[in-house]
Each structure stands twice: as C-alpha cells, then as structure tokens.
Amino acid sequence: MTATLHIVGSGPAGLAAAHAAVMAGAQVCLIDDHRAAGGQVWRGGPGTWNAPAADALWATLQDHPDFIHVRDTRVIGAADARTLLLESDAGGTRVPFERLLLCTGARERFVPFPGWTLPGVTGAGGLQALIKGGLPVRGRKVVVAGSGPLLLASATTALAAGAQVVAIVEHQPRAALARFGLGLALRHHDKLRQAARLFARLRPIPYLTDALVIEATGDATLRTIVVETARGRTAYDCDLLAAAFGLLPKTELGQAFGCAVERGALRVDERQQTTVPHIWAAGECTGVGGVDQALAQGRVAALHALGLAPSGADLRALRRAQDFAALLARHFAPRPAWRALCQPDTIVCRCEDVTAAELAPWRDWREAKLATRVGMGPCQGSTCAAACEQLFGWAPPAARIPILPARAATLASIE
C-alpha cells in the first residue's frame, strides 16, 4: 500500500518535502491557504519566481500523478489526533491523515512604537509582499528599518520597483555586524557573496547602524519618521516605512495537536519529528533560519516521515543551514532597547486600540484580556500577544481551536 503524506504549507519547506516524498514513491496532499504555491518567500506562484530552486521543485510536482495541491484552503485546527479541520469557500471539512508534516512558516514580529499603526507603516516582509502583489511605489520615499538581512532584501525589492529608498536603519551596532560578516567569511562564502551583491546595489543609500526608529508621524498616513543614533535624532520624510523586528514561528497548528513548543518554536528531534509521534515539522515553524534551512529540513522530515533515511548530502546540507541559522540568531537577537520604544499612550493591540498604559496594571495575558479587549480583534492576538510577551514578559496564550478566525457556518458544517 502506498504511503500518504499530508503537508500543511507550500513554502520552501513544504515544496522540498513534497518533492522528496513523491520521488520516494509516496502520495502527497499539500494544503495551503494561498492560491499559488511558494509561501511568503517564493511569493507569486510558478512563473513569477526568480528562484531556480523553486522552479525545479515545481517542475516535478505540478503534473505528478501522486501529488495533490489543495489551494485556497485554511487549516483551522484539529478535530482529533489524526484529523485536520479545513475551511474553504465551499465550507468546512475534515481530512484524516496517517502522517502529517507541518510547514506553517513564520509571521513578522511587530514592536509597538509611537505611530506604528499609521497607514504606510508595514513589516519589511510585508512591504515586499505588497510590491510583489502590485503596490505602486515608483517615486515614493521608503525607509527600511529594523534588524537582520531582511532589511537588505526589502530595500532591494523597493529600489527595483522604482521607489526612492531614503535610508536603511539597522538597529544592531556595527561591531555585531562585523562579527556576523566574519562568521560568513569563515564558513558561509555563498552567503557572504549574496550580501556583497545586495550591498553593491544599495551602495548610494545611507546605511545607519546602532540606530532606532523611535517615532512615526502623519495625519491620515505616514509623513515623517524620527531616527535616533548616538549622534542624536534625525527626521526623515517618507511615504512608506518597512520595519523588520524579526520573525516569529507559527506554532498554533502544532499546539492544537499537542506538539510541544520550546523557545517559541515547535520542538523537533534530529528527524524533524515533533513530540507527537505521527507529526513532523520543518521550516520556520521549528525556528527561524532562512530558505536553505527550510529546504533541508523539508527533505529530511519527509523522508523520515516515510520511514526512509536521508542521504549524507541531505544531512550535510541541514547541518550547514543550521550553522547559518545559529549565526543569525546570535547576531540579530531582539534588543532590550526595543522595549523602551513603546510609550504609555502607544497602541499595543491595534485591532482594539488598547494602549500600553491600559495593559501595564495586569499581571498576565489572561488578566489583561478579562479587563480590556486585548487580543479580541480579527487577528485574535497573533500580533499583540507577542508584543505583550516582549513588553511585559507575559507568557503567550495557548492556541485554541479555531486557530484562525473562521465562519460560524464552517464550524457548524463540520460534524
């Protein structure tokens, strides 16, 4: 009997896992809430990617008889230990599975600061997604701020689309960046070359280090930001601010099945198996590490899920990608200074306009939710819970079903 592997998420980890599984003779059902495969990294779908790795994976999968791609369908929870709850335009359904691989990715971390809710302020990945989705930015003034390599990628995307990138504001000090660069030079020459190419494209743009965006101002939309460095404060006129404070693994579906979470990510062993025996995980949901780690983890997870041994090349690729991920984590960790950006009157829960002052008196998320409307808006706390963890040290709330907002009719239709 042919083995079947269900995969949730069609980003790099999901596509690599699906490819490995079908090549090993398994049937694959890939479920994703987007219309086209690729996830956030390879956004836009086949035919729009500028990524040979993505094209190669999809060329094998698209017409393979053992590959089913379930599109525009959200996984909203677990019906039981071996059944997914799904929602699509057609309604709700249950999908039983033998073995499940979670490739649910990550979301952007948002740190509240004065003006962060103004129209025109996005995440760095969010700006990339908007531009790829057709947002016109030609001639508009853009500032990219935050921490990590995503700043360079976001600035390059904006520049290529015709935007005027006014400044790149890196929160980490120059010494930390130098140590990161040394780590690349010693062990990751390909990554160093990539960084050098990006810097070459962005050479004319001011690159500020040990700098923080402390305020965004405007009337109906963003007009100005204020950047603080050791030399003082400088105001920049801009139409768009892309703020990168890092990524947060999306663990809710794993939690719904009882998978353990460790340091904010799904806990996996060397086989990418979670603490639930018939569930594996790969990619950013197991810890943020970039495309190469997602690809390697996806292959290793799929093969182990099918009871097969990964090749030596697969394991070497995984170790190398994990080393790079550790390098990123060491040199681009969240800074304590981020907490000070939030002022008492700064909105923390943007869905319900709950300020930091309203949340400060409470001891934890549960108390605050009983006393205010924090976490009760459309995002169900996916943004503000992480902000409260950073600002107040509160443990994030446990995942509840449905893990995403769902229609009442969907829930009623699932028996």
VENBEL-V361717 format. One record per residue. N is the residue number from 1. RES is the residue in three letters. PSI is psi in radians with two decimals (NA if undefined). D_CENTER is the distance of its C-alpha to the mean C-alpha in Angstrom with 1 decimal. Layout:
N;RES;PSI;D_CENTER / N;RES;PSI;D_CENTER
//
This chain:
1;MET;2.31;36.4 / 2;THR;2.32;33.2 / 3;ALA;2.59;30.1 / 4;THR;2.33;27.3 / 5;LEU;2.15;23.6 / 6;HIS;2.30;21.2 / 7;ILE;2.30;17.5 / 8;VAL;2.01;14.8 / 9;GLY;2.20;12.1 / 10;SER;0.54;13.2 / 11;GLY;-2.89;10.6 / 12;PRO;-0.74;12.2 / 13;ALA;-0.79;12.6 / 14;GLY;-0.74;14.1 / 15;LEU;-0.70;16.3 / 16;ALA;-0.70;17.5 / 17;ALA;-0.78;18.4 / 18;ALA;-0.73;20.2 / 19;HIS;-0.83;22.1 / 20;ALA;-0.68;23.2 / 21;ALA;-0.81;24.3 / 22;VAL;-0.59;26.3 / 23;MET;-0.40;27.9 / 24;ALA;0.02;28.9 / 25;GLY;0.19;30.7 / 26;ALA;2.82;28.4 / 27;GLN;2.44;27.6 / 28;VAL;2.30;23.9 / 29;CYS;1.92;22.5 / 30;LEU;2.08;19.0 / 31;ILE;2.29;17.6 / 32;ASP;2.62;15.0 / 33;ASP;-0.01;14.7 / 34;HIS;2.81;14.8 / 35;ARG;-0.58;18.2 / 36;ALA;2.62;17.4 / 37;ALA;2.81;15.7 / 38;GLY;-0.37;13.1 / 39;GLY;-2.76;9.7 / 40;GLN;-0.57;7.6 / 41;VAL;-0.85;8.9 / 42;TRP;1.12;12.3 / 43;ARG;2.57;12.5 / 44;GLY;-0.43;16.1 / 45;GLY;2.98;17.5 / 46;PRO;2.46;20.4 / 47;GLY;-0.31;22.8 / 48;THR;-0.20;20.4 / 49;TRP;2.51;18.4 / 50;ASN;0.96;19.5 / 51;ALA;1.78;18.5 / 52;PRO;-0.61;21.5 / 53;ALA;-0.73;19.6 / 54;ALA;-0.77;18.0 / 55;ASP;-0.71;21.5 / 56;ALA;-0.74;23.2 / 57;LEU;-0.79;21.1 / 58;TRP;-0.55;21.6 / 59;ALA;-0.62;25.2 / 60;THR;-0.69;26.0 / 61;LEU;-0.64;24.1 / 62;GLN;-0.66;25.0 / 63;ASP;0.26;28.6 / 64;HIS;2.31;28.7 / 65;PRO;-0.34;30.9 / 66;ASP;0.23;28.9 / 67;PHE;2.18;25.5 / 68;ILE;2.22;24.6 / 69;HIS;1.89;21.6 / 70;VAL;1.93;21.2 / 71;ARG;2.90;19.5 / 72;ASP;0.67;18.8 / 73;THR;2.17;18.7 / 74;ARG;2.38;16.6 / 75;VAL;2.03;16.9 / 76;ILE;0.04;18.0 / 77;GLY;-2.90;19.2 / 78;ALA;2.24;21.9 / 79;ALA;-0.69;25.5 / 80;ASP;-2.95;26.7 / 81;ALA;-0.35;25.9 / 82;ARG;0.54;25.9 / 83;THR;2.24;25.1 / 84;LEU;2.54;22.0 / 85;LEU;2.18;22.3 / 86;LEU;2.64;21.3 / 87;GLU;2.32;21.7 / 88;SER;-3.09;22.5 / 89;ASP;-0.43;24.9 / 90;ALA;-0.16;27.6 / 91;GLY;-2.78;27.0 / 92;GLY;2.67;25.9 / 93;THR;2.80;26.6 / 94;ARG;2.43;26.4 / 95;VAL;1.90;25.5 / 96;PRO;2.67;27.0 / 97;PHE;2.70;25.7 / 98;GLU;-0.82;27.2 / 99;ARG;2.44;24.1 / 100;LEU;2.37;20.5 / 101;LEU;2.08;17.4 / 102;LEU;2.10;14.0 / 103;CYS;1.00;11.2 / 104;THR;-0.06;8.9 / 105;GLY;-2.64;5.5 / 106;ALA;2.85;2.7 / 107;ARG;2.85;3.3 / 108;GLU;2.49;5.1 / 109;ARG;2.33;8.1 / 110;PHE;2.27;11.4 / 111;VAL;2.07;14.7 / 112;PRO;2.33;17.7 / 113;PHE;2.80;20.4 / 114;PRO;2.11;23.4 / 115;GLY;0.05;22.6 / 116;TRP;-0.27;18.8 / 117;THR;0.01;19.5 / 118;LEU;2.47;21.6 / 119;PRO;2.30;21.1 / 120;GLY;-0.28;19.9 / 121;VAL;2.13;17.4 / 122;THR;3.07;13.8 / 123;GLY;2.84;10.5 / 124;ALA;-0.76;10.8 / 125;GLY;-0.60;8.2 / 126;GLY;-0.70;10.0 / 127;LEU;-0.74;13.2 / 128;GLN;-0.79;12.6 / 129;ALA;-0.72;11.9 / 130;LEU;-0.74;15.0 / 131;ILE;-0.78;17.1 / 132;LYS;-0.45;16.4 / 133;GLY;-0.01;17.3 / 134;GLY;0.08;20.5 / 135;LEU;2.16;20.3 / 136;PRO;2.11;23.5 / 137;VAL;0.06;23.0 / 138;ARG;2.20;26.2 / 139;GLY;-0.13;28.1 / 140;ARG;2.57;25.8 / 141;LYS;2.21;25.2 / 142;VAL;2.38;21.6 / 143;VAL;2.33;20.5 / 144;VAL;2.17;17.3 / 145;ALA;2.70;16.9 / 146;GLY;-2.41;15.0 / 147;SER;2.33;14.3 / 148;GLY;2.96;13.3 / 149;PRO;-0.38;13.7 / 150;LEU;-0.46;11.2 / 151;LEU;-0.80;14.2 / 152;LEU;-0.73;16.4 / 153;ALA;-0.74;14.4 / 154;SER;-0.75;14.0 / 155;ALA;-0.69;17.7 / 156;THR;-0.72;18.9 / 157;THR;-0.77;17.4 / 158;ALA;-0.74;19.2 / 159;LEU;-0.75;22.3 / 160;ALA;-0.46;22.6 / 161;ALA;0.07;22.5 / 162;GLY;0.10;25.4 / 163;ALA;2.76;24.0 / 164;GLN;1.79;25.8 / 165;VAL;1.93;23.4 / 166;VAL;-0.69;25.3 / 167;ALA;2.68;23.6 / 168;ILE;2.12;20.7 / 169;VAL;1.80;20.5 / 170;GLU;2.20;19.2 / 171;HIS;-0.44;19.3 / 172;GLN;2.59;20.2 / 173;PRO;2.80;23.9 / 174;ARG;-0.60;25.5 / 175;ALA;-0.71;26.5 / 176;ALA;-0.69;23.1 / 177;LEU;-0.65;22.1 / 178;ALA;-0.71;25.4 / 179;ARG;-0.66;24.8 / 180;PHE;-0.80;21.5 / 181;GLY;-0.66;23.4 / 182;LEU;-0.71;26.1 / 183;GLY;-0.69;23.8 / 184;LEU;-0.75;22.8 / 185;ALA;-0.56;26.5 / 186;LEU;-0.64;27.6 / 187;ARG;-0.23;25.2 / 188;HIS;1.23;22.8 / 189;HIS;-0.61;25.0 / 190;ASP;-0.69;22.9 / 191;LYS;-0.64;19.9 / 192;LEU;-0.71;22.6 / 193;ARG;-0.69;24.0 / 194;GLN;-0.80;20.7 / 195;ALA;-0.70;20.4 / 196;ALA;-0.70;24.1 / 197;ARG;-0.72;23.8 / 198;LEU;-0.79;21.1 / 199;PHE;-0.62;23.3 / 200;ALA;-0.70;26.3 / 201;ARG;-0.52;25.0 / 202;LEU;0.18;24.1 / 203;ARG;-0.73;27.3 / 204;PRO;-0.18;29.0 / 205;ILE;2.31;26.3 / 206;PRO;2.29;26.8 / 207;TYR;1.83;24.3 / 208;LEU;2.37;24.6 / 209;THR;2.81;23.8 / 210;ASP;0.79;23.9 / 211;ALA;2.55;23.4 / 212;LEU;2.39;21.8 / 213;VAL;1.99;21.5 / 214;ILE;-0.19;23.5 / 215;GLU;2.51;24.2 / 216;ALA;2.34;23.6 / 217;THR;2.77;26.7 / 218;GLY;3.09;28.0 / 219;ASP;-1.58;29.9 / 220;ALA;-0.20;28.3 / 221;THR;3.00;25.5 / 222;LEU;2.37;24.4 / 223;ARG;-0.69;27.3 / 224;THR;2.58;27.0 / 225;ILE;2.74;24.9 / 226;VAL;2.22;26.4 / 227;VAL;2.32;25.4 / 228;GLU;2.23;26.9 / 229;THR;-3.10;28.0 / 230;ALA;-0.37;30.8 / 231;ARG;-0.07;33.1 / 232;GLY;-2.79;32.5 / 233;ARG;2.46;30.7 / 234;THR;2.37;30.3 / 235;ALA;2.43;29.5 / 236;TYR;2.27;27.9 / 237;ASP;2.30;28.4 / 238;CYS;2.73;25.3 / 239;ASP;-0.47;24.1 / 240;LEU;2.35;20.4 / 241;LEU;2.10;18.3 / 242;ALA;1.95;14.8 / 243;ALA;2.08;13.6 / 244;ALA;1.87;11.0 / 245;PHE;0.34;11.0 / 246;GLY;-3.09;8.2 / 247;LEU;2.69;5.0 / 248;LEU;2.16;5.9 / 249;PRO;2.44;6.4 / 250;LYS;1.82;7.4 / 251;THR;-0.01;11.1 / 252;GLU;-0.74;13.2 / 253;LEU;-0.73;14.7 / 254;GLY;-0.75;15.5 / 255;GLN;-0.65;17.1 / 256;ALA;-0.50;19.0 / 257;PHE;0.04;20.7 / 258;GLY;0.20;21.5 / 259;CYS;2.42;19.2 / 260;ALA;2.58;19.3 / 261;VAL;2.38;16.4 / 262;GLU;2.20;17.0 / 263;ARG;0.72;15.6 / 264;GLY;0.06;12.7 / 265;ALA;2.81;11.8 / 266;LEU;2.27;13.8 / 267;ARG;2.23;17.0 / 268;VAL;2.76;18.2 / 269;ASP;-2.92;21.4 / 270;GLU;-0.25;22.4 / 271;ARG;0.11;22.4 / 272;GLN;0.34;18.8 / 273;GLN;2.37;20.7 / 274;THR;-3.04;19.5 / 275;THR;-0.08;22.3 / 276;VAL;2.11;23.2 / 277;PRO;-0.57;25.4 / 278;HIS;0.29;24.5 / 279;ILE;2.27;20.7 / 280;TRP;2.89;18.6 / 281;ALA;2.60;14.9 / 282;ALA;2.75;13.1 / 283;GLY;-2.77;9.9 / 284;GLU;-0.36;6.9 / 285;CYS;-0.28;8.3 / 286;THR;0.02;11.3 / 287;GLY;2.34;10.0 / 288;VAL;2.23;7.9 / 289;GLY;-0.03;10.4 / 290;GLY;3.10;9.8 / 291;VAL;-0.78;11.4 / 292;ASP;-0.71;14.7 / 293;GLN;-0.72;13.7 / 294;ALA;-0.77;11.9 / 295;LEU;-0.81;15.1 / 296;ALA;-0.78;17.4 / 297;GLN;-0.68;16.0 / 298;GLY;-0.80;16.1 / 299;ARG;-0.86;19.7 / 300;VAL;-0.76;20.8 / 301;ALA;-0.79;19.5 / 302;ALA;-0.76;21.1 / 303;LEU;-0.76;24.4 / 304;HIS;-0.65;24.7 / 305;ALA;-0.51;24.0 / 306;LEU;0.07;27.0 / 307;GLY;0.37;29.1 / 308;LEU;2.76;29.1 / 309;ALA;2.26;28.8 / 310;PRO;2.72;26.4 / 311;SER;2.91;28.3 / 312;GLY;-0.64;28.8 / 313;ALA;-0.69;26.8 / 314;ASP;-0.79;23.8 / 315;LEU;-0.65;24.1 / 316;ARG;-0.72;24.7 / 317;ALA;-0.67;21.6 / 318;LEU;-0.78;19.6 / 319;ARG;-0.70;21.4 / 320;ARG;-0.74;21.0 / 321;ALA;-0.65;17.2 / 322;GLN;-0.61;17.1 / 323;ASP;-0.71;19.4 / 324;PHE;-0.69;17.2 / 325;ALA;-0.70;14.2 / 326;ALA;-0.64;16.9 / 327;LEU;-0.76;18.0 / 328;LEU;-0.81;14.8 / 329;ALA;-0.65;14.6 / 330;ARG;-0.70;18.3 / 331;HIS;-0.15;18.3 / 332;PHE;0.65;15.3 / 333;ALA;2.68;15.3 / 334;PRO;2.43;15.2 / 335;ARG;2.46;18.7 / 336;PRO;-0.50;21.2 / 337;ALA;-0.38;22.2 / 338;TRP;-0.61;19.1 / 339;ARG;-0.63;20.8 / 340;ALA;-0.20;23.9 / 341;LEU;-0.54;22.3 / 342;CYS;2.16;22.5 / 343;GLN;2.87;26.1 / 344;PRO;-0.64;28.0 / 345;ASP;0.14;27.9 / 346;THR;2.32;24.2 / 347;ILE;2.26;22.4 / 348;VAL;-0.83;19.7 / 349;CYS;1.77;19.3 / 350;ARG;-0.36;19.2 / 351;CYS;-0.69;19.9 / 352;GLU;0.17;23.1 / 353;ASP;0.79;24.0 / 354;VAL;2.21;24.3 / 355;THR;2.93;25.0 / 356;ALA;-0.65;24.7 / 357;ALA;-0.62;28.5 / 358;GLU;-0.45;28.4 / 359;LEU;-0.46;26.1 / 360;ALA;-0.62;27.7 / 361;PRO;-0.23;30.7 / 362;TRP;2.68;28.9 / 363;ARG;-0.46;28.3 / 364;ASP;3.10;25.2 / 365;TRP;-0.71;22.8 / 366;ARG;-0.82;25.5 / 367;GLU;-0.77;28.2 / 368;ALA;-0.66;26.2 / 369;LYS;-0.55;25.3 / 370;LEU;-0.56;29.0 / 371;ALA;-0.37;30.2 / 372;THR;-3.01;27.7 / 373;ARG;0.37;25.4 / 374;VAL;2.35;22.2 / 375;GLY;0.12;19.5 / 376;MET;0.08;21.9 / 377;GLY;-2.95;20.5 / 378;PRO;-0.55;18.6 / 379;CYS;-0.13;15.1 / 380;GLN;0.62;17.0 / 381;GLY;0.08;15.7 / 382;SER;-0.45;11.9 / 383;THR;-0.89;12.0 / 384;CYS;-0.44;15.4 / 385;ALA;-0.74;15.5 / 386;ALA;-0.65;13.1 / 387;ALA;-0.72;15.2 / 388;CYS;-0.59;18.3 / 389;GLU;-0.74;17.5 / 390;GLN;-0.70;17.3 / 391;LEU;-0.72;20.3 / 392;PHE;-0.09;22.5 / 393;GLY;0.29;21.5 / 394;TRP;2.43;21.2 / 395;ALA;2.39;19.9 / 396;PRO;2.66;17.1 / 397;PRO;2.61;18.7 / 398;ALA;2.62;19.0 / 399;ALA;2.45;17.4 / 400;ARG;2.63;20.1 / 401;ILE;2.30;20.9 / 402;PRO;2.49;20.0 / 403;ILE;-0.25;16.4 / 404;LEU;2.66;15.9 / 405;PRO;2.30;18.7 / 406;ALA;2.71;21.3 / 407;ARG;2.50;24.7 / 408;ALA;-0.66;27.7 / 409;ALA;-0.61;29.3 / 410;THR;-0.84;26.6 / 411;LEU;-0.64;27.0 / 412;ALA;-0.49;30.8 / 413;SER;-0.25;30.9 / 414;ILE;1.96;29.4 / 415;GLU;NA;32.3
//
